[in-house]
Amino acid sequence: MSDVQPVCGIDVHSKLLITCIIDKSVSPAWNSFENTPAGILRLIGYLKHHDVSKVAMESTGNYASLLYNMLLASDLEPMLLNAYKAKHADPNKTDKRDAHWLAKIARSNLTKGSYVPDATIEKLRILTRERVALVDMRSDIKRRIISLLVRAGIRLDNVFRNMTCKASVMLLRGLAAGKSIDELAEENKVIAQRADKIKALIASGDNRVVLRQVTGLLDIVDAYTRQIELVEEQIDECLKPHRGLVELLESIPGVGRTSAAVIIAEIGRIDRFKSAKKLISYAGLCPATKQSGQKASKKHPTDKCNKRLRRIMFHVALGAIRKGTPVVSSLYYRQLLGGHVKKQALMAVGAKMLTYVYVVWSRGEKWDHEKAAMGVKQSVKELRERKLRAMIKALERNGYRVVRRSEKVG
């Protein structure tokens, strides 16, 4: 142990950094620094003074990002650990013990450090996640609009599929301003075509208070839409160095520019996965194995995965199914006919689409529709043959003798 290189474990907090250095001395050395740029600079000087090169810390979201980048820029070896894998079963949990445990992990290499993308991918990842968050918040406001209208007896959701379309927004703003449906019908053709149905679905009474609330929420929806457009412009700028990869991914059915950006941002580098199965497991598109004694189950997907990648692959799978791509639709309906529920079938399709992503990205070749169609025909043929053999065996078990037409009767 006397020849061991000094290592450091850091327990990261919002305001403090608790450090523990393990070196040639018997007892570890603890210290604390502020989690600010100035405090991190003092920490770097402290580490270099003790000849520490390897530093381990838990992944604590945004609090650890600045620390990791500054350590990396100072020619140190920061090691970002998954909090689940670095968990220490100690009933007497303290910050000093956590830092000491992280230092032990760094010294003995008990686990590998998490993947940290480079600056370009990190920026793309921040933008794509910000876009998803904005879209989710905008969707919440849209659902709130529908809820307010339904409570007031205004069932326009039975008339307009999208409550924020041009005709629906014009109708709601016009009603809030005191205009009649007939007046609005003269200004918009869509409202004119559905005027009678709209009148039947609006309850009588004074609904101007609710409609004013709705117009305020529509303004919020417009603000979110403008912000999403700005983020998408920045995403397009970040995708310029990956233009070739985007074109490869867009050749896969169901993958558009937005989904390609999310896939690139969440995967980062394809060479860190040895096979497509590893990538599918990383995305959580395979059932988790739970075994105890002789009992083993593979029913539910794992929660310890990249949920953002899994979510976008579900959207890609739905898009490919709705597009009617044979290789995808056949797999989806085979899963349903095999007794799987819709979510399980979608997970199987998502795993298949992620396999295409791995092949296209790793080989640098576009997705070949003809080869995929040939594969579908071959798989359907094999499926029919298996079913036929199973039915023949069932008949033979019941005493029947079955002779196929291709065989000669002896």
C-alpha positions in Angstrom: 0.0 0.0 0.0 2.9 2.3 0.4 3.4 2.7 -3.4 -0.2 3.7 -4.0 -0.6 6.9 -5.9 -2.6 9.5 -3.8 -6.3 9.7 -4.9 -9.1 11.9 -3.8 -12.8 11.4 -3.3 -15.1 14.4 -3.4 -18.7 14.6 -1.9 -20.4 17.3 -4.0 -23.0 19.6 -2.5 -24.7 22.7 -3.8 -22.4 25.0 -1.7 -19.6 22.8 -0.4 -17.1 20.2 -1.7 -16.0 17.7 1.0 -12.7 16.1 0.0 -10.8 13.1 1.2 -7.2 12.2 0.1 -5.8 8.7 0.6 -2.1 8.6 0.3 0.9 6.9 1.9 -0.1 8.1 5.4 -2.2 5.8 7.6 -5.1 8.2 8.2 -7.0 9.9 5.3 -6.9 13.7 5.1 -10.3 15.6 4.9 -10.9 19.1 3.8 -13.7 21.3 2.5 -14.0 24.0 -0.2 -16.7 26.2 -1.6 -18.5 24.9 -4.7 -17.7 28.1 -6.7 -15.1 28.8 -9.4 -12.8 30.4 -6.9 -13.2 27.5 -4.4 -12.6 25.0 -7.2 -9.4 26.8 -8.2 -8.2 26.5 -4.5 -9.1 22.8 -4.6 -7.1 22.2 -7.7 -4.0 23.9 -6.1 -4.6 21.7 -3.0 -4.8 18.5 -5.1 -1.6 19.3 -7.1 0.2 20.2 -3.8 -0.5 16.6 -2.6 0.4 15.0 -6.1 -3.2 13.8 -6.6 -4.1 13.1 -10.2 -7.1 10.8 -9.9 -10.3 12.3 -8.5 -13.7 10.5 -8.0 -17.0 12.2 -7.5 -20.7 11.2 -7.7 -22.8 12.4 -10.6 -25.0 15.0 -8.8 -26.5 16.8 -11.8 -25.5 20.4 -12.4 -23.5 20.7 -9.2 -20.7 18.4 -10.4 -20.5 19.6 -14.1 -18.4 22.8 -13.4 -16.1 20.9 -11.0 -15.6 18.1 -13.6 -14.8 20.5 -16.4 -12.4 22.6 -14.4 -10.5 19.5 -13.1 -10.3 18.1 -16.6 -8.9 21.4 -17.9 -6.3 21.3 -15.2 -4.8 18.0 -16.5 -6.3 16.0 -13.7 -8.2 12.7 -14.1 -11.7 13.3 -12.9 -14.0 10.2 -12.5 -17.7 10.8 -12.6 -19.5 7.9 -10.8 -23.1 6.7 -11.1 -24.7 7.3 -7.7 -26.4 3.9 -7.9 -23.2 2.0 -8.5 -21.2 4.0 -6.0 -23.7 3.5 -3.2 -22.2 2.6 0.1 -24.2 0.5 2.5 -23.2 2.4 5.7 -25.9 3.0 8.4 -23.8 5.9 9.8 -23.8 8.1 6.7 -21.8 11.3 6.9 -20.2 13.6 4.2 -16.7 12.6 5.3 -17.5 8.9 5.1 -19.0 9.4 1.6 -15.8 11.2 0.4 -13.7 8.5 2.0 -15.7 5.7 0.2 -15.4 7.5 -3.2 -11.6 7.7 -2.6 -11.5 4.0 -2.0 -13.4 3.4 -5.2 -10.9 5.5 -7.2 -8.0 3.7 -5.6 -9.2 0.2 -6.2 -11.2 0.8 -9.5 -14.3 -0.9 -8.1 -16.4 0.6 -10.9 -16.0 2.5 -14.1 -16.6 6.2 -14.5 -19.7 7.4 -16.4 -19.5 8.6 -19.9 -19.1 12.3 -20.2 -19.7 13.8 -23.7 -17.5 16.4 -25.3 -18.4 20.1 -25.4 -20.3 19.8 -28.8 -22.4 16.8 -27.7 -23.0 18.3 -24.3 -24.4 21.5 -25.8 -26.6 19.5 -28.1 -27.8 17.4 -25.2 -28.7 20.5 -23.2 -30.7 22.0 -26.1 -32.6 18.8 -27.0 -33.5 18.3 -23.3 -34.6 21.9 -23.0 -36.8 21.5 -26.1 -38.4 18.4 -24.6 -39.1 20.2 -21.4 -40.6 23.2 -23.2 -42.8 20.9 -25.3 -44.0 19.1 -22.2 -44.9 22.4 -20.5 -46.7 23.6 -23.6 -48.7 20.4 -23.6 -49.7 20.9 -20.0 -51.1 24.3 -20.8 -53.0 22.8 -23.7 -54.6 20.2 -21.5 -55.4 22.9 -18.9 -57.2 24.9 -21.7 -59.3 21.8 -22.6 -60.1 21.2 -18.9 -61.3 24.8 -18.4 -63.5 24.7 -21.5 -65.0 21.3 -20.5 -65.8 22.5 -17.0 -67.6 25.6 -18.5 -69.6 23.4 -20.9 -67.7 24.5 -24.0 -67.0 21.1 -25.8 -64.9 22.4 -28.7 -62.6 19.4 -28.3 -65.3 17.5 -30.2 -65.0 19.9 -33.1 -61.3 20.7 -33.3 -58.7 17.9 -33.0 -56.1 20.5 -32.1 -57.3 23.2 -29.7 -54.5 25.5 -30.6 -55.1 25.5 -34.4 -55.7 28.7 -36.2 -59.5 28.4 -36.4 -59.9 27.3 -32.8 -57.7 30.1 -31.4 -59.6 32.6 -33.6 -62.9 31.3 -32.3 -61.9 31.4 -28.6 -60.4 34.9 -28.8 -63.5 36.1 -30.7 -65.9 34.7 -28.2 -63.9 36.2 -25.3 -64.1 39.6 -27.1 -67.9 39.3 -27.3 -68.3 38.3 -30.9 -71.0 35.9 -32.0 -70.4 32.6 -33.8 -72.1 34.0 -37.0 -69.7 37.0 -37.0 -66.7 34.7 -36.7 -68.0 32.3 -39.4 -67.9 35.2 -41.9 -64.2 35.7 -41.1 -63.1 32.0 -41.2 -64.2 29.2 -43.5 -63.5 26.4 -41.1 -65.7 28.0 -38.4 -68.4 28.6 -41.1 -68.4 24.9 -42.1 -68.8 23.8 -38.5 -70.9 26.6 -37.2 -74.0 24.5 -36.4 -72.0 21.9 -34.5 -70.1 24.6 -32.5 -73.4 26.2 -31.5 -74.7 22.9 -30.2 -71.6 22.2 -28.2 -71.5 25.5 -26.3 -73.6 25.8 -23.2 -75.8 28.8 -22.7 -74.8 31.4 -20.2 -72.0 33.9 -19.7 -68.7 32.2 -20.3 -66.6 35.3 -20.8 -64.6 34.8 -17.5 -63.5 31.3 -18.5 -62.8 32.5 -22.1 -60.6 35.3 -20.8 -58.6 32.7 -18.8 -58.3 30.6 -21.9 -57.0 33.5 -24.0 -54.4 34.2 -21.3 -53.3 30.6 -21.5 -53.2 30.8 -25.3 -50.7 33.7 -25.0 -48.6 31.4 -22.8 -48.8 28.7 -25.5 -47.6 31.2 -28.1 -44.7 32.2 -25.9 -43.7 28.6 -25.5 -44.0 28.0 -29.3 -41.6 31.0 -30.0 -39.1 29.7 -27.4 -39.2 26.2 -28.9 -38.5 27.7 -32.4 -35.5 29.5 -31.0 -34.2 26.3 -29.4 -34.7 24.4 -32.6 -32.6 27.0 -34.5 -29.8 26.5 -32.0 -30.1 22.7 -32.4 -29.8 23.1 -36.2 -26.6 25.0 -35.6 -25.2 22.3 -33.4 -26.1 19.6 -35.9 -24.0 21.2 -38.7 -20.8 19.2 -37.8 -23.0 16.0 -37.8 -24.8 16.6 -41.1 -23.7 13.3 -42.6 -24.8 11.3 -39.5 -28.2 13.1 -39.5 -28.7 12.1 -43.1 -27.9 8.5 -42.3 -30.3 8.4 -39.3 -33.1 10.1 -41.4 -32.9 7.2 -43.8 -34.4 5.0 -41.1 -38.3 5.0 -41.1 -39.8 7.1 -38.4 -36.6 9.1 -37.7 -36.8 12.8 -38.4 -34.5 15.7 -37.8 -35.7 16.3 -34.2 -35.5 12.6 -33.2 -32.1 12.3 -34.9 -30.8 15.2 -32.8 -32.0 13.5 -29.6 -30.5 10.2 -30.6 -27.1 11.8 -31.3 -27.2 13.8 -28.1 -28.1 10.9 -25.8 -25.8 8.2 -27.4 -22.8 10.5 -28.0 -20.4 7.9 -29.4 -21.6 4.6 -30.9 -18.2 2.9 -30.3 -18.8 2.8 -26.6 -21.3 0.0 -27.2 -19.9 -3.3 -28.2 -23.1 -4.5 -29.9 -26.7 -3.5 -30.6 -27.9 -5.5 -27.6 -25.7 -3.3 -25.3 -27.3 -0.2 -26.8 -30.8 -1.6 -26.4 -30.1 -2.4 -22.7 -28.8 1.2 -22.2 -32.1 2.5 -23.6 -34.1 0.2 -21.4 -35.9 -1.4 -24.4 -35.5 -4.9 -23.0 -37.1 -6.6 -20.0 -35.1 -6.6 -16.7 -34.1 -10.0 -15.3 -35.2 -10.6 -11.7 -34.0 -13.9 -10.3 -34.3 -15.4 -6.8 -33.5 -19.0 -6.4 -35.2 -21.0 -9.1 -37.6 -18.2 -9.9 -36.8 -15.8 -12.7 -38.9 -13.2 -14.4 -38.4 -11.0 -17.5 -41.5 -8.9 -17.6 -41.0 -5.3 -16.9 -38.4 -3.0 -18.5 -35.7 -1.7 -16.3 -35.8 1.8 -14.8 -32.0 2.1 -14.7 -31.6 3.3 -18.2 -31.5 6.4 -20.4 -35.2 7.2 -20.3 -34.9 10.1 -22.8 -33.5 7.7 -25.4 -36.2 5.2 -24.6 -38.9 7.9 -25.0 -37.7 9.1 -28.4 -37.4 5.5 -29.6 -41.1 4.9 -28.7 -42.0 8.0 -30.8 -39.8 6.7 -33.7 -41.6 3.3 -33.5 -45.0 4.9 -33.5 -44.0 7.1 -36.5 -42.7 4.1 -38.5 -45.9 2.1 -37.7 -48.2 4.9 -38.8 -46.1 5.4 -41.9 -46.8 1.7 -42.8 -43.3 0.5 -43.2 -43.6 -3.2 -43.9 -40.6 -4.3 -41.8 -41.9 -2.4 -38.8 -45.6 -3.1 -39.2 -45.1 -6.8 -39.6 -43.1 -7.0 -36.4 -45.7 -4.9 -34.5 -48.7 -7.0 -35.6 -46.8 -10.2 -35.0 -46.2 -9.1 -31.4 -49.9 -8.3 -31.0 -51.0 -11.6 -32.5 -48.5 -13.4 -30.2 -50.5 -12.2 -27.2 -48.4 -9.2 -26.2 -50.0 -5.9 -25.2 -49.6 -2.7 -27.2 -46.8 -1.3 -25.0 -44.8 -4.6 -25.2 -45.2 -4.6 -29.0 -44.0 -1.0 -29.2 -41.0 -1.8 -27.0 -40.1 -4.6 -29.4 -40.4 -2.3 -32.4 -38.4 0.4 -30.5 -35.6 -2.1 -29.9 -35.7 -3.1 -33.6 -35.4 0.6 -34.6 -32.5 1.1 -32.2 -30.8 -1.9 -33.8 -31.1 -0.1 -37.2 -29.6 3.0 -35.6 -26.7 1.0 -34.3 -26.1 -0.7 -37.7 -26.5 2.6 -39.7 -24.3 4.6 -37.4 -21.5 2.0 -36.9 -21.3 1.0 -40.6 -21.8 4.5 -42.0 -24.4 3.2 -44.5 -28.0 4.3 -45.1 -30.9 2.0 -44.2 -31.7 -0.2 -47.2 -35.4 -0.6 -47.7 -35.1 -3.5 -50.2 -32.9 -5.6 -47.9 -35.3 -5.0 -45.0 -38.3 -5.9 -47.2 -36.6 -9.2 -48.2 -35.9 -9.8 -44.5 -39.7 -9.3 -43.8 -40.7 -11.8 -46.5 -38.2 -14.3 -45.2 -39.3 -13.9 -41.6 -43.0 -14.2 -42.5 -42.2 -17.4 -44.5 -40.3 -18.8 -41.5 -43.1 -17.9 -39.2 -45.7 -19.7 -41.4 -43.4 -22.8 -41.6 -43.0 -22.9 -37.8 -46.8 -22.7 -37.3 -47.4 -25.4 -39.9 -44.9 -27.7 -38.3 -46.5 -27.1 -34.9 -50.0 -27.9 -36.2 -48.7 -31.1 -37.9 -47.2 -32.2 -34.6 -50.4 -31.5 -32.8 -52.4 -33.6 -35.2 -49.8 -36.5 -35.1 -50.0 -36.5 -31.3 -53.8 -37.1 -31.6 -53.2 -40.2 -33.9 -53.6 -38.6 -37.3 -51.1 -39.2 -40.1 -50.4 -36.0 -42.0 -48.9 -35.9 -45.5 -47.9 -32.6 -47.0 -48.6 -32.0 -50.7 -44.9 -31.7 -51.4 -44.3 -35.2 -50.1 -45.0 -38.4 -52.0 -47.4 -40.9 -50.5 -45.7 -44.2 -50.0 
